[in-house]
Amino acid sequence: MAGVYSTVAHSISNKFFLNHFIMQPESLVEYGSRRVIITITAIFCALLEIVDTTIVNVALNDMKGNLGATLSEVSWVITAYAIGNVIIVPMTSWLSAQFGRRNYFAASIMIFTVCSFLCGNATGIWSLVLFRFLQGLGGGALLVTSQTIITESYPPEKRGMAQAIYGLGVIIGPTLGPPLGGYIVDHFQWPYIFYINIPIGTIATLLTLEYVRSPKYAAKKAISEIDFIGIGLLASAVGCLQYVLERGQEDDWFNNTTITTLTVTSVLSFFFFIWRELTTKNPIVELRVLKNGNLRVGTILSFILGFGLYGSTFIIPLYLQSTLHWTAQQAGMIMIPAALTTAFMMPIIGQILQRGAKPTFLVALGMLVFFGYSFWGYKALTPDTPKDAFFWMLILRGVGMGMLFIPITALSLSTLKGQQIGQGASFTGMMRQLGGSFGIALITTYMARMNMVHRSIMVAKLDINNPAVQNRVNMMQRSYMAKGMSPEVALQSAYKALDYAVGNQAQVLSYMDVFMFIGIMFLVCIPFVLMVKNNKQKSKVSMADAH
């Protein structure tokens, strides 16, 4: 603690000197302990936002019982947060310019923190859903703005390392959520998964107000110049899309009138939103920044990264809990070595990028490693896979994620400057979030369909006249009769046990299919990534141009 206090004191004593004698007024590059404090603040804010996307997953049953809600109602706790997130992310760059980055960032932290308190004190399911939506609006800004702050606090030649530092929070966050949530639910009560945000959010707000500086990009827009139509179209488009992705499988997709209506609304809203933003004088989202080739490629790769990151984070705990019957805390804890591996890889990849390695080559290699992890998972899954079988498989996942995140981010933002950095970060952040939503929705649907296919195939092979099937049923019947059951009840129990075994095996086969599907998707992308031309301007961007 003494070291922390001395660091803060040293930074305060040097504040006047740094601001007035070393840094140019327009430069946002920071040095020494001041940069350390800003970086730590931004990482903690990013962690707050990402951890909260997964920490509630293991508390839904407790919430359902405590608030008297159905499973369908309590799932809105997750959906509302995701919708709030994805609505605000594309507007973050504009809101930062309108209110000042420091003020907007601090206000977002305060909204997130206050809503965390309100979520913990919610007395009904729908008040909790409302507070989670508002928390998502505050949290969406934390992730993108943290990335922009860290990027602009480092000189261009050190941005690979800056993205490595930021990536620690983004990659580790989804992994920390389940074990942390499981521990809190097991040892305390579910409101404490929200209360732990309060002290961190309070400290982050104070540090933001003291140390984070706002760029002077443009004058604020008058109320009459604000693109309210664009805001409405964007909220309608991404809000409806997020709802469809979150609820589609449960509501039977397009056989449900609500899902069909919201899908059409989302498509039309996206169409008119793009038309509006390309023709209006003061767009809420500057789509023209996508003229940058590196950003376009990085945006697509961010979508694929989100698919793999959130998809694999979703599928592994689900398999461990539903098939192997692990507890939520056990399922979450097994992911920690992979997260630590990613954390170890981040600075190494950052250094490799700083020494001139091509981001596209590292991305292709990372996708190959992730395919290896997926194929390993495909071969390893069984109805009773031992715990030791997951360790090295998940370590390989950690290596692959470490090799993907930093090069993708570096490629996306490498040739942007000034306000474009925030706009580019908004696009990549939104696409990573949507990639995760698409991934989870597609995986859920694919598993449900493949589960039925595998079950039908296996049931068709269970001919009751087959001697092997008859022997199996007779053995199980005798086993149940030995426990005191009557012959009729024992026979029914034998059939139920056989049906359960078939269902369990079909479920495992559907998990295997998902692993292979994700692996092939990454493998197919490798040739297209290698075809991308690296922009030579990256190393030539001056420090002044970057700000």
Protein Blocks (a to p, Z undefined) as FASTA:
>chain_A
ZZmmmmmmmmmmmmmmmmmmmpcfklcbdehjllmmmmmmmmmmmmmmmmmmmmmmmmmm
mmmmmnopafklmmmmmmmmmmmmmmmmmmmmmmmmmnopklmmmmmmmmmmmmmmmmmm
pcbfklmmmmmmmmmmmmmmmmmmmmmmmmmmpcfklmmmmmmmmmmmmmmmmmmmmmmm
mmmmmmmcfklmmmmmmmmmmmmmmmmmmmmccddfbccddfklpcfklmmmmmmmmmmm
mmmmmmmmmnopampmklmmmmmmmmmmmmmmmmmmmmmmbdfbdfklmmpmklmmmmmm
mmmmmmmmmmmmmmmmmmmmmmnopafklmmmmmmmmmmmmmmmmmmmmmmmmnopafkl
mmmmmmmmmmmmmmmmmmmpcfkbcfklmmmmmmmmmmmmmmmmmmmmmmmmmmgghjll
mmmmmmmmmmmmmmmmmmmmmmmmmmmmmmmmmmmmmmmmmcfklmklmmmmmmmmmmmm
mnopafklmmmmmmmmmmmmmmmmmmmmmmmmmmmmmmmmmmmmmmmmmmpccdfklmmp
cfklmZZ
